[in-house]
Amino acid sequence: MLELLAEAGAVLVDPAEIESIRELYSYRSSVLLHEFKADLNAYLGKLPPGLPVRSLSELIAFNAAHHEQALSFGQTTLIEADQTSGTLTEPVYIRDRFRDLRLSRREGIDAALRKHRLDALLFPGCTGDTIAARAGYPSVAVPAGYLDDGRPFGIMFTGTAFSEPILIKLAYAFEQLGPWKRPPVLE
């Protein structure tokens, strides 16, 4: 696949190391939990009256009361998020948010793009989703073929802030090198 990209004119730097990646992944950021509660409560609070769930706390209680029908995956995350204030003013949230931004943006994606003079980073599968999410930077995932066991495989292009036009062009150009998908076998 990389050979096809090079033949199509892409300039590849492999590996384009992200020097802050180890530090970024070495701690559990609290940002997701804090923002999840704030955003979910804002969304649920705007739902029409009469629905059984209008807050994160009510969702947790609903899932517990209906554990046979409700999805149990993620309930622990919901409970952890509900233990935050939901105000996005807690010192631990602010500290983790600044750390996430420093490691994922300035010392992460932006530094790698600048150092290697790149338009985007290419990640196999979804291996770049965490750094892109913590940075708040755009990514586009596209099919890239199949693994030896037949499971589909994709790649992800990630860029800096407001690089969506470049990412869309790269994703489209990559898709034209395919075919990366095959029709399913219907029995």
Helices and strands as residue ranges (DSSP letters): H 2-7, H 21-25, H 31-44, H 56-65, H 75-82, H 91-101, I 102-109, H 110-116, E 121-124, H 129-135, E 139-146, E 152-158, H 164-176
